[in-house]
Amino acid sequence: MKFKIIRESVEDFDWVKYVDAKLPTLGELFDDGRLELDDIITLRGEVVNGKNWKKKWFNEFVIELVSKGESLTSGTFFNLIDDQTYTVYDVFDAMGLSSGYEITFLDDDKKLEVLSITRNGEIIDNKNINESSDFDWTKDIDVIPIKNSGSSCDATYDLVFDYFISKQPIIYGDYYYSLDSRSGTIVWGFNDTDEYAVYATPYWEGNCFLPISIQGGMGDYEELLYMELPQFNYREELFNWLENVYPNIVASAISDLGPLHE
């Protein structure tokens, strides 16, 4: 079997927004009247394909609010903006749309998390999006720095090992994954077949990448994705990413393959 090799990168980001589990959603900000025309909005989450109702996860994509209707899903339109993570076509395709048209969202899309808003050329701080200046909760978090050697991610990989050895096995939708402590790899399995295994180990061998490959019944390997990962500064932001972002990345890569045993 042959699969398309995809290479992606993720830009570094502020660790606080990934520790904070209370990011505002697109639906919340619209309903509260906190979105304005021409706002540039960076989103994260699953978008719904209006044709087959399948969902696809995006770590980050950018839209511009071009008109406001009575609700987020009625009379409200957005433009998609190219960024370094995904192309416009990727998002259009995930939504089941043809390129070149403004987009609207469905009810389930209201849950998309808002990572940032740029208004009149200035980025609005997350605390202002949430209408709160109280960030004292960060003082109560016992954060532990990650001490990598130079540009490598060796200490980060050690923490990945520590994280998964205490959390296996983990069930995620149609899949399950766990740490193979002998090889130090994270192995994903399928609920409906044992003919395939997916290997997806963040920061494998101290490299700042996520390689994802699939092994078939004949023992052959194919690379599905090779993604550059952020170099986290703190253990807590890494653990939050492993819990909330990592499984979506891997599940999306597997889902893109379509049926494996037809």
C-alpha positions in Angstrom: 0.0 0.0 0.0 1.1 3.6 -0.7 0.1 6.7 1.1 0.8 10.3 0.5 3.6 11.7 2.7 2.7 15.0 4.3 5.1 17.3 6.0 3.8 20.0 8.3 5.1 22.5 10.8 3.8 24.2 13.9 4.9 27.6 14.9 5.9 28.2 18.6 3.2 29.6 20.8 2.5 31.0 24.3 2.3 28.1 26.7 -0.4 29.7 28.8 -3.1 29.4 26.1 -2.5 25.6 26.0 -2.6 25.2 29.7 -5.8 27.2 30.0 -8.7 24.8 29.2 -11.2 27.7 29.0 -10.5 29.1 25.6 -13.5 30.9 24.2 -15.4 29.3 21.4 -16.5 30.9 18.1 -20.2 30.4 19.1 -19.7 32.1 22.5 -17.9 35.1 21.1 -20.5 35.6 18.4 -23.5 35.2 20.7 -22.0 37.7 23.2 -21.4 40.3 20.4 -17.7 40.2 20.9 -16.8 39.7 17.2 -16.6 42.7 14.8 -16.6 43.0 11.1 -13.1 42.5 9.5 -11.9 40.6 12.6 -9.1 38.1 11.7 -9.8 35.0 13.8 -7.5 32.0 14.4 -9.4 28.9 15.2 -8.7 25.3 16.4 -10.9 22.3 16.4 -13.1 20.1 14.2 -15.0 21.5 11.2 -18.0 19.7 9.9 -18.4 18.6 6.3 -21.9 19.6 5.3 -22.2 16.9 2.7 -21.3 13.8 4.6 -21.3 15.2 8.2 -17.8 13.9 8.8 -15.5 16.0 10.9 -11.8 17.0 10.4 -9.5 18.4 13.0 -7.3 21.4 12.4 -4.7 22.6 14.8 -5.0 26.1 13.5 -6.7 27.9 10.6 -7.6 31.6 10.0 -10.8 33.3 8.9 -12.0 36.9 8.4 -15.5 38.0 9.4 -17.0 39.7 6.4 -20.7 40.0 7.3 -22.8 39.4 10.4 -26.3 37.9 10.3 -28.8 37.2 13.0 -26.7 34.2 14.2 -23.4 32.5 13.6 -25.0 30.0 11.3 -27.5 32.3 9.5 -26.4 35.2 7.3 -22.9 35.3 8.7 -20.0 34.8 6.3 -16.3 34.4 6.5 -13.3 34.4 4.2 -10.6 31.8 4.7 -7.1 33.1 4.8 -4.0 31.2 3.9 -1.5 30.6 6.7 1.6 28.5 7.3 -0.3 25.6 8.7 -3.1 24.8 6.2 -4.0 26.1 2.8 -7.5 27.5 2.0 -8.2 24.5 -0.1 -7.6 22.1 2.8 -10.3 23.7 4.9 -12.7 24.1 2.0 -12.3 20.4 1.2 -12.9 19.4 4.8 -16.1 21.4 4.8 -17.2 19.8 1.5 -17.1 23.1 -0.3 -15.7 24.3 -3.6 -12.9 26.9 -3.3 -13.5 30.6 -4.1 -16.7 31.1 -2.0 -17.3 32.6 1.4 -17.9 30.1 4.1 -20.6 29.7 6.8 -20.5 27.5 9.8 -22.9 24.7 11.1 -24.1 24.3 14.6 -21.3 21.9 15.6 -18.7 24.4 14.4 -19.7 26.7 17.2 -17.4 24.6 19.4 -14.3 25.7 17.5 -11.9 27.3 19.9 -10.6 30.8 19.3 -6.9 31.0 19.7 -6.6 34.7 18.8 -8.3 37.7 17.2 -6.6 40.4 15.2 -8.6 43.7 15.1 -7.4 46.8 13.2 -3.9 45.3 13.0 -3.6 44.5 16.7 -3.9 41.2 18.4 -6.5 41.1 21.2 -5.2 39.4 24.3 -7.0 36.2 25.3 -7.9 37.7 28.7 -9.7 40.5 26.9 -11.5 38.1 24.6 -12.8 36.4 27.8 -13.6 39.8 29.3 -11.4 39.0 32.3 -8.1 40.3 33.5 -7.8 37.7 36.3 -4.9 35.5 35.4 -3.9 34.8 39.1 -4.7 31.1 38.5 -1.4 30.8 36.7 0.4 31.4 40.1 -1.1 28.3 41.5 0.3 26.0 38.7 3.5 24.2 39.7 5.3 24.5 36.4 8.5 22.5 35.8 10.9 23.7 33.1 12.0 21.4 30.3 15.8 21.4 30.0 16.6 20.2 26.5 20.2 20.0 25.2 20.6 22.8 22.7 18.2 22.6 19.8 17.3 18.9 20.5 14.2 17.7 22.3 15.8 14.9 24.3 14.4 16.0 27.7 11.0 16.5 26.0 11.0 12.9 24.7 11.9 11.6 28.2 8.8 13.4 29.6 6.6 11.9 26.8 7.8 8.5 28.0 6.9 9.4 31.6 3.5 10.7 30.6 2.4 7.7 28.6 3.8 5.0 30.9 1.3 6.2 33.6 -1.7 6.6 31.2 -1.9 3.4 29.2 -4.0 2.2 27.5 -5.9 5.2 26.1 -9.1 4.8 24.1 -9.8 7.5 21.5 -12.8 7.0 19.2 -12.3 4.1 16.9 -8.7 3.7 18.1 -6.6 2.9 21.1 -3.0 3.8 21.9 -0.3 3.0 24.4 3.4 3.1 25.1 5.5 0.1 24.1 8.0 0.5 26.9 10.5 -1.8 25.2 10.9 0.2 22.1 9.8 3.6 23.6 7.2 4.1 20.8 3.6 5.1 21.0 1.5 2.5 19.1 -2.0 3.0 17.9 -4.4 0.1 17.2 -7.8 -0.2 15.6 -11.0 -1.4 17.3 -12.2 -3.2 14.2 -9.0 -4.9 12.9 -5.6 -6.1 14.1 -4.0 -6.1 10.7 -2.5 -2.6 11.0 -0.6 -0.6 13.6 0.2 3.1 13.5 3.4 4.4 15.2 3.2 8.0 16.3 5.8 9.0 18.9 6.2 12.7 19.6 9.8 13.9 19.9 11.0 10.4 18.9 14.7 9.9 19.8 14.9 13.5 21.0 14.0 15.0 17.6 11.5 17.9 17.6 9.1 16.1 15.2 6.1 13.8 15.2 6.6 10.9 12.7 3.5 8.9 11.9 3.8 5.7 10.0 1.5 2.7 9.4 2.5 -1.0 9.4 0.5 -3.4 7.3 -0.2 -7.1 7.8 2.9 -8.0 5.6 5.2 -5.9 7.9 5.6 -3.1 5.4 5.9 0.5 6.7 4.6 3.7 5.0 5.1 7.2 6.4 1.9 9.2 6.7 3.0 12.4 8.2 6.2 14.1 9.4 5.3 17.1 11.5 7.6 19.7 13.2 6.6 20.2 16.8 6.9 23.2 19.1 9.7 23.2 21.7 7.8 23.5 24.9 9.3 25.4 27.8 7.3 23.6 30.6 6.3 20.1 31.4 2.7 21.3 32.0 2.2 22.7 28.5 3.6 19.5 27.0 1.3 17.3 29.0 -1.7 19.5 28.1 -0.7 19.2 24.4 -0.3 15.4 24.7 -3.8 15.1 26.2 -5.7 17.6 24.1 -3.9 18.1 20.7 -1.8 15.0 20.0 -4.6 12.4 19.7 -6.5 14.7 17.3 -3.5 15.0 15.0 -2.9 11.2 14.9 -6.6 10.3 14.6 -7.0 12.8 11.7 -4.0 11.4 9.9 -5.4 7.9 10.2 -8.9 9.0 9.2 -7.5 10.6 6.0 -6.5 7.1 4.8 -10.1 6.0 4.5 -11.1 2.3 4.8 -8.0 0.1 5.2 -9.5 -3.4 4.7 -11.8 -3.2 1.8 
